[in-house]
């Protein structure tokens, strides 16, 4: 099977923990439906999750996810573990 290398691209990203950490993450419609548990992070789906529109549709944002600005100015979430395996800080980024 053919193999491909990801082109080096510098992206802007911010780690999200709560509403207000990134202007594109909104309150999800299901935020007040108590008792539900997130199947991704196992935390309650109440007010600690967010929702973001991406080019592929809407996505849930869990505490600790990174919000990445893509090459066309679009936004998308990335799990912390995947982000750390894929990206490295440059300059004074921490």
N, CA, C and O atoms as a GROMACS GRO file, in nm:
protein
  376
    1UNK      N    1   0.085  -0.117   0.000
    1UNK     CA    2   0.000   0.000   0.000
    1UNK      C    3   0.090   0.124   0.000
    1UNK      O    4   0.190   0.126   0.071
    2UNK      N    5   0.056   0.227  -0.078
    2UNK     CA    6   0.137   0.350  -0.080
    2UNK      C    7   0.139   0.416   0.057
    2UNK      O    8   0.042   0.407   0.133
    3UNK      N    9   0.250   0.482   0.089
    3UNK     CA   10   0.262   0.554   0.215
    3UNK      C   11   0.279   0.702   0.187
    3UNK      O   12   0.334   0.741   0.084
    4UNK      N   13   0.231   0.784   0.281
    4UNK     CA   14   0.239   0.929   0.267
    4UNK      C   15   0.284   0.989   0.398
    4UNK      O   16   0.252   0.938   0.505
    5UNK      N   17   0.359   1.099   0.390
    5UNK     CA   18   0.402   1.172   0.508
    5UNK      C   19   0.319   1.300   0.518
    5UNK      O   20   0.296   1.368   0.418
    6UNK      N   21   0.276   1.333   0.636
    6UNK     CA   22   0.202   1.457   0.658
    6UNK      C   23   0.294   1.576   0.637
    6UNK      O   24   0.405   1.578   0.690
    7UNK      N   25   0.251   1.674   0.559
    7UNK     CA   26   0.330   1.793   0.535
    7UNK      C   27   0.347   1.870   0.665
    7UNK      O   28   0.254   1.877   0.746
    8UNK      N   29   0.462   1.928   0.686
    8UNK     CA   30   0.478   2.009   0.807
    8UNK      C   31   0.395   2.137   0.796
    8UNK      O   32   0.416   2.219   0.707
    9UNK      N   33   0.303   2.152   0.887
    9UNK     CA   34   0.215   2.268   0.890
    9UNK      C   35   0.211   2.320   1.033
    9UNK      O   36   0.194   2.242   1.127
   10UNK      N   37   0.228   2.448   1.050
   10UNK     CA   38   0.217   2.508   1.182
   10UNK      C   39   0.070   2.546   1.203
   10UNK      O   40   0.010   2.611   1.118
   11UNK      N   41   0.013   2.503   1.316
   11UNK     CA   42  -0.126   2.533   1.347
   11UNK      C   43  -0.135   2.609   1.478
   11UNK      O   44  -0.046   2.601   1.562
   12UNK      N   45  -0.244   2.682   1.494
   12UNK     CA   46  -0.275   2.743   1.622
   12UNK      C   47  -0.367   2.647   1.695
   12UNK      O   48  -0.454   2.585   1.634
   13UNK      N   49  -0.347   2.633   1.826
   13UNK     CA   50  -0.432   2.543   1.904
   13UNK      C   51  -0.438   2.593   2.047
   13UNK      O   52  -0.343   2.653   2.098
   14UNK      N   53  -0.551   2.565   2.111
   14UNK     CA   54  -0.568   2.598   2.252
   14UNK      C   55  -0.635   2.479   2.318
   14UNK      O   56  -0.726   2.419   2.262
   15UNK      N   57  -0.589   2.445   2.438
   15UNK     CA   58  -0.651   2.335   2.509
   15UNK      C   59  -0.778   2.385   2.577
   15UNK      O   60  -0.778   2.491   2.641
   16UNK      N   61  -0.886   2.309   2.563
   16UNK     CA   62  -1.018   2.349   2.611
   16UNK      C   63  -1.053   2.274   2.738
   16UNK      O   64  -1.039   2.151   2.743
   17UNK      N   65  -1.097   2.345   2.840
   17UNK     CA   66  -1.139   2.281   2.965
   17UNK      C   67  -1.281   2.319   3.005
   17UNK      O   68  -1.348   2.244   3.076
   18UNK      N   69  -1.326   2.438   2.959
   18UNK     CA   70  -1.459   2.484   2.999
   18UNK      C   71  -1.510   2.587   2.898
   18UNK      O   72  -1.432   2.644   2.821
   19UNK      N   73  -1.640   2.609   2.900
   19UNK     CA   74  -1.698   2.710   2.812
   19UNK      C   75  -1.631   2.844   2.840
   19UNK      O   76  -1.613   2.883   2.955
   20UNK      N   77  -1.596   2.913   2.734
   20UNK     CA   78  -1.526   3.040   2.745
   20UNK      C   79  -1.379   3.028   2.707
   20UNK      O   80  -1.314   3.129   2.682
   21UNK      N   81  -1.325   2.906   2.703
   21UNK     CA   82  -1.184   2.888   2.668
   21UNK      C   83  -1.159   2.910   2.519
   21UNK      O   84  -1.046   2.942   2.481
   22UNK      N   85  -1.260   2.894   2.434
   22UNK     CA   86  -1.247   2.915   2.290
   22UNK      C   87  -1.380   2.967   2.238
   22UNK      O   88  -1.485   2.908   2.268
   23UNK      N   89  -1.379   3.075   2.160
   23UNK     CA   90  -1.505   3.137   2.118
   23UNK      C   91  -1.592   3.050   2.027
   23UNK      O   92  -1.712   3.075   2.018
   24UNK      N   93  -1.535   2.951   1.961
   24UNK     CA   94  -1.614   2.868   1.870
   24UNK      C   95  -1.682   2.750   1.940
   24UNK      O   96  -1.769   2.686   1.881
   25UNK      N   97  -1.644   2.720   2.063
   25UNK     CA   98  -1.707   2.611   2.137
   25UNK      C   99  -1.831   2.666   2.207
   25UNK      O  100  -1.823   2.759   2.286
   26UNK      N  101  -1.944   2.607   2.176
   26UNK     CA  102  -2.073   2.656   2.225
   26UNK      C  103  -2.134   2.558   2.325
   26UNK      O  104  -2.086   2.445   2.341
   27UNK      N  105  -2.238   2.604   2.391
   27UNK     CA  106  -2.314   2.517   2.481
   27UNK      C  107  -2.393   2.419   2.395
   27UNK      O  108  -2.471   2.462   2.309
   28UNK      N  109  -2.375   2.289   2.418
   28UNK     CA  110  -2.450   2.192   2.337
   28UNK      C  111  -2.597   2.188   2.378
   28UNK      O  112  -2.632   2.220   2.491
   29UNK      N  113  -2.683   2.147   2.285
   29UNK     CA  114  -2.827   2.139   2.312
   29UNK      C  115  -2.858   2.042   2.424
   29UNK      O  116  -2.956   2.059   2.496
   30UNK      N  117  -2.776   1.940   2.440
   30UNK     CA  118  -2.801   1.837   2.543
   30UNK      C  119  -2.734   1.870   2.675
   30UNK      O  120  -2.728   1.783   2.762
   31UNK      N  121  -2.682   1.989   2.694
   31UNK     CA  122  -2.603   2.021   2.812
   31UNK      C  123  -2.680   2.012   2.943
   31UNK      O  124  -2.620   1.993   3.048
   32UNK      N  125  -2.810   2.025   2.938
   32UNK     CA  126  -2.886   2.023   3.063
   32UNK      C  127  -2.963   1.893   3.083
   32UNK      O  128  -3.050   1.885   3.170
   33UNK      N  129  -2.932   1.792   3.004
   33UNK     CA  130  -2.995   1.661   3.018
   33UNK      C  131  -2.913   1.580   3.116
   33UNK      O  132  -2.826   1.503   3.076
   34UNK      N  133  -2.939   1.595   3.243
   34UNK     CA  134  -2.861   1.529   3.348
   34UNK      C  135  -2.866   1.377   3.340
   34UNK      O  136  -2.960   1.320   3.285
   35UNK      N  137  -2.764   1.314   3.396
   35UNK     CA  138  -2.761   1.169   3.405
   35UNK      C  139  -2.688   1.099   3.292
   35UNK      O  140  -2.659   0.980   3.305
   36UNK      N  141  -2.657   1.166   3.185
   36UNK     CA  142  -2.587   1.103   3.073
   36UNK      C  143  -2.437   1.110   3.095
   36UNK      O  144  -2.385   1.207   3.150
   37UNK      N  145  -2.367   1.005   3.052
   37UNK     CA  146  -2.222   0.997   3.064
   37UNK      C  147  -2.161   0.996   2.924
   37UNK      O  148  -2.210   0.926   2.836
   38UNK      N  149  -2.057   1.073   2.904
   38UNK     CA  150  -1.987   1.078   2.775
   38UNK      C  151  -1.918   0.944   2.750
   38UNK      O  152  -1.842   0.896   2.834
   39UNK      N  153  -1.945   0.885   2.635
   39UNK     CA  154  -1.883   0.757   2.600
   39UNK      C  155  -1.736   0.771   2.562
   39UNK      O  156  -1.665   0.671   2.550
   40UNK      N  157  -1.690   0.894   2.544
   40UNK     CA  158  -1.550   0.918   2.507
   40UNK      C  159  -1.463   0.938   2.630
   40UNK      O  160  -1.358   0.875   2.644
   41UNK      N  161  -1.506   1.028   2.721
   41UNK     CA  162  -1.421   1.062   2.836
   41UNK      C  163  -1.477   1.012   2.970
   41UNK      O  164  -1.412   1.026   3.073
   42UNK      N  165  -1.596   0.954   2.968
   42UNK     CA  166  -1.661   0.898   3.086
   42UNK      C  167  -1.699   1.003   3.192
   42UNK      O  168  -1.721   0.968   3.308
   43UNK      N  169  -1.707   1.128   3.153
   43UNK     CA  170  -1.750   1.234   3.244
   43UNK      C  171  -1.897   1.268   3.215
   43UNK      O  172  -1.945   1.243   3.104
   44UNK      N  173  -1.968   1.325   3.312
   44UNK     CA  174  -2.109   1.360   3.289
   44UNK      C  175  -2.123   1.457   3.172
   44UNK      O  176  -2.039   1.545   3.152
   45UNK      N  177  -2.231   1.441   3.095
   45UNK     CA  178  -2.255   1.527   2.979
   45UNK      C  179  -2.326   1.656   3.016
   45UNK      O  180  -2.387   1.719   2.929
   46UNK      N  181  -2.321   1.697   3.140
   46UNK     CA  182  -2.391   1.820   3.177
   46UNK      C  183  -2.316   1.942   3.125
   46UNK      O  184  -2.288   1.948   3.005
   47UNK      N  185  -2.284   2.036   3.206
   47UNK     CA  186  -2.226   2.162   3.160
   47UNK      C  187  -2.076   2.160   3.138
   47UNK      O  188  -2.017   2.265   3.114
   48UNK      N  189  -2.011   2.043   3.144
   48UNK     CA  190  -1.865   2.043   3.127
   48UNK      C  191  -1.822   2.007   2.986
   48UNK      O  192  -1.702   1.999   2.960
   49UNK      N  193  -1.915   1.984   2.894
   49UNK     CA  194  -1.882   1.954   2.756
   49UNK      C  195  -1.924   2.071   2.668
   49UNK      O  196  -2.007   2.153   2.705
   50UNK      N  197  -1.863   2.076   2.550
   50UNK     CA  198  -1.898   2.178   2.453
   50UNK      C  199  -1.930   2.115   2.318
   50UNK      O  200  -1.926   1.993   2.303
   51UNK      N  201  -1.961   2.199   2.223
   51UNK     CA  202  -1.997   2.157   2.088
   51UNK      C  203  -1.934   2.255   1.991
   51UNK      O  204  -1.939   2.376   2.012
   52UNK      N  205  -1.874   2.203   1.885
   52UNK     CA  206  -1.810   2.290   1.786
   52UNK      C  207  -1.849   2.245   1.646
   52UNK      O  208  -1.853   2.125   1.617
   53UNK      N  209  -1.876   2.342   1.559
   53UNK     CA  210  -1.906   2.311   1.419
   53UNK      C  211  -1.773   2.298   1.345
   53UNK      O  212  -1.684   2.382   1.358
   54UNK      N  213  -1.762   2.191   1.266
   54UNK     CA  214  -1.642   2.169   1.185
   54UNK      C  215  -1.684   2.151   1.040
   54UNK      O  216  -1.804   2.151   1.009
   55UNK      N  217  -1.588   2.136   0.951
   55UNK     CA  218  -1.621   2.113   0.810
   55UNK      C  219  -1.692   1.979   0.791
   55UNK      O  220  -1.762   1.961   0.692
   56UNK      N  221  -1.674   1.887   0.884
   56UNK     CA  222  -1.736   1.755   0.874
   56UNK      C  223  -1.866   1.746   0.954
   56UNK      O  224  -1.924   1.638   0.964
   57UNK      N  225  -1.912   1.856   1.009
   57UNK     CA  226  -2.032   1.856   1.093
   57UNK      C  227  -1.996   1.893   1.235
   57UNK      O  228  -1.883   1.933   1.263
   58UNK      N  229  -2.092   1.880   1.326
   58UNK     CA  230  -2.068   1.916   1.464
   58UNK      C  231  -1.997   1.807   1.541
   58UNK      O  232  -2.015   1.689   1.514
   59UNK      N  233  -1.916   1.847   1.639
   59UNK     CA  234  -1.842   1.752   1.723
   59UNK      C  235  -1.851   1.793   1.869
   59UNK      O  236  -1.848   1.912   1.902
   60UNK      N  237  -1.860   1.693   1.955
   60UNK     CA  238  -1.855   1.714   2.099
   60UNK      C  239  -1.712   1.750   2.138
   60UNK      O  240  -1.617   1.697   2.082
   61UNK      N  241  -1.699   1.840   2.235
   61UNK     CA  242  -1.568   1.877   2.288
   61UNK      C  243  -1.565   1.837   2.435
   61UNK      O  244  -1.649   1.881   2.514
   62UNK      N  245  -1.469   1.752   2.472
   62UNK     CA  246  -1.454   1.707   2.609
   62UNK      C  247  -1.348   1.792   2.679
   62UNK      O  248  -1.259   1.845   2.613
   63UNK      N  249  -1.356   1.805   2.810
   63UNK     CA  250  -1.252   1.878   2.882
   63UNK      C  251  -1.115   1.817   2.853
   63UNK      O  252  -1.098   1.695   2.859
   64UNK      N  253  -1.017   1.902   2.820
   64UNK     CA  254  -0.883   1.856   2.788
   64UNK      C  255  -0.855   1.844   2.639
   64UNK      O  256  -0.740   1.832   2.599
   65UNK      N  257  -0.961   1.847   2.555
   65UNK     CA  258  -0.940   1.843   2.410
   65UNK      C  259  -0.871   1.971   2.364
   65UNK      O  260  -0.881   2.075   2.430
   66UNK      N  261  -0.802   1.963   2.254
   66UNK     CA  262  -0.741   2.081   2.192
   66UNK      C  263  -0.831   2.127   2.079
   66UNK      O  264  -0.888   2.045   2.007
   67UNK      N  265  -0.846   2.258   2.063
   67UNK     CA  266  -0.918   2.315   1.950
   67UNK      C  267  -0.812   2.368   1.854
   67UNK      O  268  -0.738   2.461   1.886
   68UNK      N  269  -0.807   2.308   1.736
   68UNK     CA  270  -0.705   2.341   1.637
   68UNK      C  271  -0.767   2.427   1.529
   68UNK      O  272  -0.879   2.402   1.484
   69UNK      N  273  -0.694   2.530   1.487
   69UNK     CA  274  -0.734   2.609   1.372
   69UNK      C  275  -0.665   2.548   1.251
   69UNK      O  276  -0.542   2.544   1.244
   70UNK      N  277  -0.745   2.500   1.156
   70UNK     CA  278  -0.691   2.434   1.037
   70UNK      C  279  -0.634   2.530   0.935
   70UNK      O  280  -0.637   2.652   0.954
   71UNK      N  281  -0.582   2.474   0.827
   71UNK     CA  282  -0.514   2.555   0.725
   71UNK      C  283  -0.607   2.650   0.651
   71UNK      O  284  -0.560   2.745   0.589
   72UNK      N  285  -0.738   2.625   0.655
   72UNK     CA  286  -0.835   2.714   0.590
   72UNK      C  287  -0.910   2.800   0.691
   72UNK      O  288  -1.011   2.861   0.658
   73UNK      N  289  -0.861   2.804   0.816
   73UNK     CA  290  -0.926   2.883   0.919
   73UNK      C  291  -1.039   2.811   0.989
   73UNK      O  292  -1.108   2.870   1.072
   74UNK      N  293  -1.060   2.685   0.956
   74UNK     CA  294  -1.164   2.606   1.021
   74UNK      C  295  -1.116   2.558   1.158
   74UNK      O  296  -0.997   2.560   1.187
   75UNK      N  297  -1.209   2.515   1.241
   75UNK     CA  298  -1.176   2.467   1.376
   75UNK      C  299  -1.217   2.322   1.391
   75UNK      O  300  -1.317   2.279   1.334
   76UNK      N  301  -1.140   2.248   1.467
   76UNK     CA  302  -1.179   2.112   1.499
   76UNK      C  303  -1.112   2.068   1.628
   76UNK      O  304  -1.002   2.112   1.660
   77UNK      N  305  -1.180   1.978   1.703
   77UNK     CA  306  -1.123   1.929   1.828
   77UNK      C  307  -1.029   1.812   1.805
   77UNK      O  308  -1.041   1.739   1.707
   78UNK      N  309  -0.936   1.795   1.898
   78UNK     CA  310  -0.840   1.684   1.892
   78UNK      C  311  -0.816   1.636   2.036
   78UNK      O  312  -0.790   1.718   2.124
   79UNK      N  313  -0.824   1.508   2.058
   79UNK     CA  314  -0.798   1.452   2.191
   79UNK      C  315  -0.654   1.482   2.232
   79UNK      O  316  -0.564   1.481   2.148
   80UNK      N  317  -0.632   1.507   2.361
   80UNK     CA  318  -0.501   1.545   2.412
   80UNK      C  319  -0.392   1.444   2.375
   80UNK      O  320  -0.284   1.484   2.332
   81UNK      N  321  -0.419   1.315   2.389
   81UNK     CA  322  -0.318   1.212   2.359
   81UNK      C  323  -0.277   1.216   2.211
   81UNK      O  324  -0.158   1.207   2.180
   82UNK      N  325  -0.374   1.230   2.121
   82UNK     CA  326  -0.345   1.238   1.978
   82UNK      C  327  -0.271   1.367   1.946
   82UNK      O  328  -0.176   1.366   1.868
   83UNK      N  329  -0.315   1.477   2.005
   83UNK     CA  330  -0.249   1.605   1.982
   83UNK      C  331  -0.100   1.598   2.018
   83UNK      O  332  -0.015   1.643   1.942
   84UNK      N  333  -0.072   1.541   2.135
   84UNK     CA  334   0.068   1.534   2.182
   84UNK      C  335   0.153   1.439   2.097
   84UNK      O  336   0.275   1.456   2.090
   85UNK      N  337   0.092   1.339   2.034
   85UNK     CA  338   0.166   1.249   1.945
   85UNK      C  339   0.189   1.311   1.807
   85UNK      O  340   0.280   1.272   1.735
   86UNK      N  341   0.105   1.409   1.771
   86UNK     CA  342   0.108   1.466   1.636
   86UNK      C  343   0.180   1.600   1.629
   86UNK      O  344   0.244   1.631   1.528
   87UNK      N  345   0.170   1.680   1.735
   87UNK     CA  346   0.224   1.816   1.732
   87UNK      C  347   0.330   1.836   1.839
   87UNK      O  348   0.331   1.766   1.941
   88UNK      N  349   0.420   1.931   1.815
   88UNK     CA  350   0.516   1.972   1.916
   88UNK      C  351   0.517   2.124   1.922
   88UNK      O  352   0.495   2.191   1.821
   89UNK      N  353   0.542   2.176   2.039
   89UNK     CA  354   0.542   2.322   2.059
   89UNK      C  355   0.659   2.385   1.985
   89UNK      O  356   0.766   2.325   1.972
   90UNK      N  357   0.638   2.507   1.937
   90UNK     CA  358   0.747   2.583   1.876
   90UNK      C  359   0.753   2.719   1.945
   90UNK      O  360   0.654   2.765   2.001
   91UNK      N  361   0.866   2.781   1.941
   91UNK     CA  362   0.883   2.912   2.004
   91UNK      C  363   0.854   2.906   2.152
   91UNK      O  364   0.904   2.817   2.222
   92UNK      N  365   0.775   3.000   2.202
   92UNK     CA  366   0.746   3.005   2.344
   92UNK      C  367   0.616   2.935   2.381
   92UNK      O  368   0.566   2.954   2.492
   93UNK      N  369   0.561   2.856   2.292
   93UNK     CA  370   0.437   2.780   2.321
   93UNK      C  371   0.466   2.677   2.429
   93UNK      O  372   0.571   2.614   2.429
   94UNK      N  373   0.371   2.660   2.520
   94UNK     CA  374   0.388   2.560   2.626
   94UNK      C  375   0.281   2.456   2.618
   94UNK      O  376   0.279   2.364   2.699
   0.00000   0.00000   0.00000
